[in-house]
Amino acid sequence: WEMRVLIWSSSVCVCELVGPLTTVGEQCQQLEKGIKSREQPELCRQRVSSRSQAEEGGTQNLFDFLHTRDGCVAPTSFTSLK
């Protein structure tokens, strides 16, 4: 586990506790396969917002991204748990 500082000033420190699987998931998103799958939901959102009536919603692109990320995280998930 690690503590990440979100806001730091002389009187306030806002932090969040981040688990090991979150860290691994973020690393997986930086891999080539993760970058490509992460871009797809955004491209879909741009296509849908550029049309007045669109039949697609980008849900499948989001599921593909989550599947790719989870597939990368899965092999290391149980080594991080106690």
Buried (B, 14 or more C-beta within 10 A) or exposed (E): EEEEEEEEEEEEEEEEEEEBBBBBBEEBBEEEEBEEBBEBBEEBBEEBEEEEEEEEEBEEBBEBBEEBBEEBBEEBEEEEEE
